[in-house]
């Protein structure tokens, strides 16, 4: 039997920074990594809180007020994108804020089969569904109450100036402000990607958004890997060669599944490349502070030429690949041309992936503190990423316990049977 929910949006408004942005900060230039990110995509997450807010009449008012305070420290997100001269006008037009309610209890939703496919219902209208317009908000938040009084807070921001680290920093800052009602301080997060990696007038990467007709041919699957079962996998490796991380283990399982499913579909082996981002904060020789905001990441690639590679062999490949990548970036200074070129070339290397290559995009949001967010009614019992519609893409999140991993896989419907069959053969503990 199909599972459905009904979300009723009760009101929509724009929340502006409570302190007007100074004229000296009105024009925010993009860094070259920002330039490369297509304007049609967003980054989003939904946090589910088990609480009872039925008697908290000030819930929405307090969240609106604290968001306005937070935007004073994240003023580009209250502005609007200028396409003909790629930049942000920090005009304080505001972030979209939606009040909503859903006709189900949180616990019933959590235990329902297929709830991962409904995550986007708790996120404001997809910013990335079409090309970003000058009138579109760059940040949107939706606060949805369940019948039991529990709350889901979905936050979506344009990928043009926001990466996962920035999104996590923003939400945690908003939560602290809402919880403590602190006065605005001058210290804290800074949008400085354009200072660290000045713009070069680059065109965005050639990645076209999917319209609704195309999206109807795709689906999203959630796979869960428990901490205990990941520990069992770690035990298979000789400790003298070092340990795999939980991300490397899960990445290897999913990559091997894509490789085997691709072989079953085409009946011959294609080279496969796993494409992964690396967070540049704390990685380069000239330190980039963790509080830095904007797009501050590069790409690295791991290749596999044989279907005979086992999951363990792929985990070794991934371990070696990330070690080499971290070493290379650690030698680069972001304030020198060599370091700048190193980051830029990590993106330009995308063109080296052949059309016949089985490309898989995998992004890990593990260790970003989404489960530490506390608006004053406890920490979330579930955090899930919004969908970024890229074929054969995977997003990894910590589970609520912190030791396991949840993987969200986006792929074509017609390939799902091949993927599921391959997954059963690759590893019996993926569910």
Phi and psi in degrees as a GROMACS rama.xvg file:
@    title "Ramachandran Plot"
@    xaxis  label "Phi"
@    yaxis  label "Psi"
@TYPE xy
-69.8427  152.337  UNK-2
-115.332  130.255  UNK-3
-141.103  156.967  UNK-4
-132.387  161.983  UNK-5
-124.588  117.787  UNK-6
-106.475  124.987  UNK-7
-105.894  117.476  UNK-8
-83.6059  118.445  UNK-9
-89.2707  -32.5417  UNK-10
-161.679  154.589  UNK-11
-137.168  134.209  UNK-12
-148.301  170.064  UNK-13
-109.685  125.917  UNK-14
-98.1656  125.024  UNK-15
-103.521  157.333  UNK-16
-58.3212  140.608  UNK-17
-74.0581  -18.109  UNK-18
-115.98  126.522  UNK-19
-61.9636  138.509  UNK-20
-67.408  127.89  UNK-21
-60.399  149.432  UNK-22
-60.7485  -26.2525  UNK-23
-69.5861  -18.1562  UNK-24
-110.792  13.119  UNK-25
-67.9124  -31.8144  UNK-26
-109.7  112.805  UNK-27
-105.401  115.796  UNK-28
-82.0622  151.881  UNK-29
-87.6903  144.602  UNK-30
-79.9731  169.827  UNK-31
-71.2936  -24.1934  UNK-32
-70.1292  -40.1706  UNK-33
-57.7045  -41.7119  UNK-34
-60.3612  -37.7269  UNK-35
-73.3539  -23.8516  UNK-36
-76.8938  126.118  UNK-37
-58.9851  138.996  UNK-38
-71.865  -10.2502  UNK-39
-84.2803  -12.4594  UNK-40
-98.6633  153.661  UNK-41
-130.009  168.205  UNK-42
-118.319  137.132  UNK-43
-148.713  153.861  UNK-44
-148.335  150.749  UNK-45
-121.277  131.732  UNK-46
-114.051  129.184  UNK-47
-108.297  125.555  UNK-48
-115.342  125.071  UNK-49
-87.7351  100.487  UNK-50
-153.038  -177.542  UNK-51
-129.527  101.571  UNK-52
-104.83  11.7852  UNK-53
-58.8628  -28.1692  UNK-54
-104.727  7.02204  UNK-55
-96.5687  89.4731  UNK-56
-71.7565  -14.7897  UNK-57
-96.8313  4.85618  UNK-58
-53.0324  -56.3916  UNK-59
-68.023  -40.8427  UNK-60
-62.1983  -43.1842  UNK-61
-65.9767  -41.5596  UNK-62
-65.819  -38.2416  UNK-63
-62.9661  -46.4645  UNK-64
-63.9976  -43.374  UNK-65
-69.4048  -31.1671  UNK-66
-65.5447  -40.6442  UNK-67
-60.6224  -39.5625  UNK-68
-65.5083  -42.3647  UNK-69
-64.7005  -38.7032  UNK-70
-63.1955  -22.7278  UNK-71
-62.9854  -28.7976  UNK-72
-93.4826  -10.7345  UNK-73
-126.521  47.0404  UNK-74
-58.9296  -29.2845  UNK-75
-59.7515  -29.2437  UNK-76
-74.4284  -9.6115  UNK-77
-96.7082  3.27423  UNK-78
-99.2182  -159.432  UNK-79
-138.048  149.055  UNK-80
-79.8901  137.343  UNK-81
-110.805  111.453  UNK-82
-79.3612  -38.5412  UNK-83
-73.3041  -15.209  UNK-84
-140.509  75.5935  UNK-85
-41.9268  107.232  UNK-86
-168.744  178.9  UNK-87
-118.962  126.166  UNK-88
-85.8392  112.083  UNK-89
-83.6234  68.2089  UNK-90
-92.1433  4.44251  UNK-91
61.0076  29.5037  UNK-92
-66.6711  -23.9838  UNK-93
107.466  164.362  UNK-94
-98.1638  146.609  UNK-95
-75.5522  135.735  UNK-96
-130.616  120.043  UNK-97
-117.031  131.486  UNK-98
-99.1507  135.332  UNK-99
-148.676  165.212  UNK-100
-140.988  154.244  UNK-101
-126.985  148.582  UNK-102
-90.8368  50.8278  UNK-103
-158.677  157.328  UNK-104
-84.8215  149.302  UNK-105
-58.7238  -44.7873  UNK-106
-61.9227  -37.8263  UNK-107
-65.9058  -36.1021  UNK-108
-68.7243  -42.0633  UNK-109
-64.5667  -34.8477  UNK-110
-90.5428  -2.82707  UNK-111
-76.7453  140.492  UNK-112
-72.3444  134.944  UNK-113
86.4079  12.8105  UNK-114
-65.966  -24.8159  UNK-115
-62.6348  -27.9058  UNK-116
-75.6382  -11.0646  UNK-117
-105.599  3.90344  UNK-118
-54.8374  -43.2802  UNK-119
-64.0726  -16.5368  UNK-120
-66.6641  -22.181  UNK-121
-96.388  7.33185  UNK-122
-110.221  141.039  UNK-123
-54.6139  159.209  UNK-124
-41.1559  128.354  UNK-125
-53.8622  115.434  UNK-126
-61.8961  -33.8109  UNK-127
-89.3859  12.9067  UNK-128
-74.2824  -24.1235  UNK-129
-140.193  173.873  UNK-130
-59.2589  139.952  UNK-131
-65.4529  125.225  UNK-132
-99.2795  160.439  UNK-133
-66.8355  -20.6641  UNK-134
-90.7144  -7.01018  UNK-135
-76.4431  140.31  UNK-136
-68.0969  149.587  UNK-137
-92.1371  -13.8508  UNK-138
-140.286  138.234  UNK-139
-142.064  142.792  UNK-140
-131.004  139.699  UNK-141
-126.569  122.67  UNK-142
-107.26  113.742  UNK-143
-114.655  127.06  UNK-144
-99.2807  139.83  UNK-145
-90.4078  166.625  UNK-146
-58.1585  -30.7724  UNK-147
-83.9132  -4.74567  UNK-148
97.432  -7.25628  UNK-149
-68.2487  166.384  UNK-150
-133.893  141.511  UNK-151
-116.601  130.395  UNK-152
-116.717  112.535  UNK-153
-105.378  132.645  UNK-154
-128.096  130.327  UNK-155
-131.11  133.841  UNK-156
-138.406  150.515  UNK-157
-64.2736  133.144  UNK-158
-68.9305  -10.9518  UNK-159
-60.9942  -32.0601  UNK-160
-134.003  9.69697  UNK-161
-132.195  130.005  UNK-162
-112.436  -176.794  UNK-163
-62.4399  -38.5854  UNK-164
-63.797  -42.8526  UNK-165
-62.8144  -42.871  UNK-166
-61.3332  -44.087  UNK-167
-63.3169  -43.6121  UNK-168
-61.5338  -45.0267  UNK-169
-58.5439  -50.4089  UNK-170
-66.2106  -40.2798  UNK-171
-66.4311  -37.7706  UNK-172
-63.9135  -42.5967  UNK-173
-61.1469  -43.6653  UNK-174
-63.9045  -44.5076  UNK-175
-62.2329  -42.8544  UNK-176
-62.5239  -42.1608  UNK-177
-66.6937  -35.4875  UNK-178
-78.3254  -39.7835  UNK-179
-106.178  -13.8186  UNK-180
52.0044  42.1238  UNK-181
-67.8012  154.295  UNK-182
-70.485  152.684  UNK-183
-69.0157  131.003  UNK-184
-110.213  155.634  UNK-185
-78.9446  -23.1163  UNK-186
-84.7997  165.114  UNK-187
130.875  -151.752  UNK-188
-67.2917  152.515  UNK-189
-138.834  133.254  UNK-190
-80.62  101.945  UNK-191
-135.165  19.4651  UNK-192
-62.1964  -32.0227  UNK-193
-73.9734  -23.0233  UNK-194
-81.0643  -36.52  UNK-195
-75.5707  -40.2743  UNK-196
-133.121  79.0877  UNK-197
-54.2195  145.727  UNK-198
-59.8067  151.449  UNK-199
-126.793  10.1365  UNK-200
69.6532  34.0975  UNK-201
-83.4231  150.477  UNK-202
-81.4836  152.777  UNK-203
-70.6273  158.697  UNK-204
-61.0016  144.045  UNK-205
-75.3225  76.0309  UNK-206
-127.443  110.415  UNK-207
-88.4072  137.049  UNK-208
-67.2623  153.952  UNK-209
-91.8737  131.543  UNK-210
-81.085  175.321  UNK-211
-61.8011  -34.3241  UNK-212
-64.1309  -41.4575  UNK-213
-71.7305  -41.6674  UNK-214
-60.259  -28.7313  UNK-215
-65.024  -15.5842  UNK-216
-93.2994  5.34977  UNK-217
-121.049  162.263  UNK-218
-144.5  170.644  UNK-219
-125.875  129.506  UNK-220
-116.402  142.807  UNK-221
-110.225  128.06  UNK-222
-116.627  137.695  UNK-223
-115.673  133.751  UNK-224
-125.621  111.849  UNK-225
-73.8695  157.123  UNK-226
-62.1247  -38.6213  UNK-227
-67.0506  -38.5253  UNK-228
-73.5942  -31.96  UNK-229
-65.5847  -38.3446  UNK-230
-61.2074  -39.1291  UNK-231
-61.5403  -39.2044  UNK-232
-67.2006  -40.3491  UNK-233
-61.2735  -34.2853  UNK-234
-65.5146  -17.1933  UNK-235
-74.6382  -14.7538  UNK-236
-95.8764  141.225  UNK-237
-63.2846  120.28  UNK-238
-63.8435  -21.3945  UNK-239
-68.6256  -19.5446  UNK-240
-96.5174  4.3462  UNK-241
95.5064  169.028  UNK-242
-102.299  144.122  UNK-243
-76.7914  147.681  UNK-244
-82.4725  163.766  UNK-245
-64.0467  -32.4111  UNK-246
-66.8452  -41.8154  UNK-247
-64.902  -38.8222  UNK-248
-64.3382  -50.9669  UNK-249
-66.3593  -39.3221  UNK-250
-60.777  -42.2499  UNK-251
-64.0271  -42.3749  UNK-252
-60.993  -47.6381  UNK-253
-70.0686  -40.5896  UNK-254
-62.5606  -44.5427  UNK-255
-60.2945  -37.7269  UNK-256
-62.7249  -44.8344  UNK-257
-63.0805  -40.2373  UNK-258
-62.8521  -47.785  UNK-259
-69.1641  -37.408  UNK-260
-65.5222  -38.3527  UNK-261
-64.665  -38.9248  UNK-262
-64.3167  -41.6564  UNK-263
-64.8472  -34.0226  UNK-264
-73.0619  -45.9223  UNK-265
-97.4477  -15.4226  UNK-266
65.9816  20.4736  UNK-267
-155.608  158.389  UNK-268
-85.9682  132.951  UNK-269
-111.63  146.743  UNK-270
-57.7659  146.22  UNK-271
-125.817  140.216  UNK-272
-126.893  127.586  UNK-273
-95.7963  123.024  UNK-274
-105.476  123.477  UNK-275
-134.91  143.014  UNK-276
-85.5394  154.74  UNK-277
-126.396  129.88  UNK-278
-72.7194  122.23  UNK-279
-82.2886  -11.8543  UNK-280
-64.3761  124.435  UNK-281
76.5105  4.32468  UNK-282
-102.887  -25.0227  UNK-283
-94.9834  162.088  UNK-284
-60.7693  -42.0911  UNK-285
-92.1367  112.147  UNK-286
-61.7275  133.088  UNK-287
-103.849  113.817  UNK-288
-58.812  146.878  UNK-289
-64.6762  -22.8706  UNK-290
-81.1885  -2.52574  UNK-291
-66.5372  139.094  UNK-292
-117.472  158.359  UNK-293
115.462  -171.021  UNK-294
-86.5022  108.49  UNK-295
-130.253  71.6479  UNK-296
-151.863  159.047  UNK-297
-125.875  -174.195  UNK-298
-121.788  150.674  UNK-299
-141.213  158.39  UNK-300
-129.927  138.141  UNK-301
-123.737  130.682  UNK-302
-109.156  149.938  UNK-303
-136.558  125.714  UNK-304
-107.766  -0.465056  UNK-305
-137.03  134.536  UNK-306
-72.5566  -10.3298  UNK-307
-79.3117  -11.7716  UNK-308
-62.0414  127.897  UNK-309
-79.635  170.576  UNK-310
-58.9736  -41.7443  UNK-311
-62.93  -40.4607  UNK-312
-64.0469  -40.4899  UNK-313
-65.7155  -37.5312  UNK-314
-62.4796  -38.4457  UNK-315
-63.5972  -43.3638  UNK-316
-58.6322  -45.7339  UNK-317
-65.8191  -40.0882  UNK-318
-62.1988  -45.517  UNK-319
-64.6521  -40.6162  UNK-320
-63.3976  -46.106  UNK-321
-69.6602  -34.9555  UNK-322
-62.6455  -45.1788  UNK-323
-64.5794  -40.4987  UNK-324
-65.1012  -45.5227  UNK-325
-62.7209  -39.8695  UNK-326
-63.0634  -44.7247  UNK-327
-62.255  -48.6075  UNK-328
-66.7693  -30.2216  UNK-329
-68.387  -16.0939  UNK-330
-91.5444  -8.75507  UNK-331
-95.3424  140.701  UNK-332
-102.964  121.746  UNK-333
-65.2027  -20.5965  UNK-334
-94.9685  15.6366  UNK-335
-125.996  152.512  UNK-336
-59.5674  -35.3962  UNK-337
-62.2787  -43.4959  UNK-338
-67.6497  -38.8543  UNK-339
-62.486  -45.1025  UNK-340
-65.514  -34.5899  UNK-341
-59.8063  -45.2161  UNK-342
-68.684  -45.6583  UNK-343
-60.1807  -43.8177  UNK-344
-65.9014  -25.3711  UNK-345
-64.2066  -29.4641  UNK-346
-83.0969  -41.5792  UNK-347
-64.8666  -22.1363  UNK-348
-65.1672  -12.6737  UNK-349
-55.7576  -33.5096  UNK-350
-69.4281  -13.1917  UNK-351
-82.6109  -6.99957  UNK-352
-81.094  117.408  UNK-353
-68.5423  156.561  UNK-354
-63.4964  -27.0073  UNK-355
-87.4912  -0.635241  UNK-356
-77.941  140.199  UNK-357
-82.3853  93.2242  UNK-358
-89.8553  134.33  UNK-359
-128.011  127.039  UNK-360
-99.9779  124.928  UNK-361
-131.613  123.787  UNK-362
-120.982  130.119  UNK-363
-104.613  123.566  UNK-364
-102.075  11.066  UNK-365
-62.2258  145.3  UNK-366
79.1182  -11.9152  UNK-367
-72.1309  134.431  UNK-368
-79.7542  52.1296  UNK-369
-66.6495  -32.1222  UNK-370
-79.7021  -1.22467  UNK-371
-96.1431  -4.62501  UNK-372
-65.4071  128.968  UNK-373
-140.504  106.184  UNK-374
-82.8634  -1.67011  UNK-375
118.222  -3.94811  UNK-376
-126.539  38.7456  UNK-377
91.5598  169.375  UNK-378
-87.6494  157.725  UNK-379
-66.4183  146.207  UNK-380
-93.8351  -11.0802  UNK-381
-154.619  136.151  UNK-382
-127.099  129.955  UNK-383
-137.647  138.185  UNK-384
-77.8313  150.203  UNK-385
-73.1139  164.821  UNK-386
-80.1201  131.147  UNK-387
-109.131  111.712  UNK-388
-75.7096  79.2355  UNK-389
-121.91  126.646  UNK-390
-58.6286  140.143  UNK-391
53.5156  49.2747  UNK-392
-115.511  151.413  UNK-393
-136.529  136.56  UNK-394
-120.939  131.349  UNK-395
-106.474  138.614  UNK-396
-132.439  149.581  UNK-397
-61.0989  151.458  UNK-398
-86.2988  177.505  UNK-399
-63.1765  -30.5114  UNK-400
-77.0324  -23.8477  UNK-401
98.5586  -20.6944  UNK-402
-95.5076  -22.2575  UNK-403
-95.7085  -179.148  UNK-404
-136.579  139.305  UNK-405
-111.156  130.38  UNK-406
-113.704  133.797  UNK-407
-114.49  113.521  UNK-408
-108.285  130.044  UNK-409
-114.053  118.678  UNK-410
-154.219  168.347  UNK-411
-69.5234  142.371  UNK-412
-56.3824  -40.5095  UNK-413
-67.1949  -17.1826  UNK-414
-96.616  -5.78638  UNK-415
-58.3402  -46.515  UNK-416
-58.147  -40.0724  UNK-417
-65.6835  -41.5912  UNK-418
-64.0016  -45.7226  UNK-419
-65.5551  -39.8675  UNK-420
-66.3732  -42.1698  UNK-421
-64.273  -38.0591  UNK-422
-61.9759  -39.2722  UNK-423
-61.5519  -37.146  UNK-424
-79.6971  -30.3606  UNK-425
-71.9625  -47.361  UNK-426
-156.817  124.388  UNK-427
-74.1028  -16.519  UNK-428
-95.5268  5.26455  UNK-429
-81.0766  130.039  UNK-430
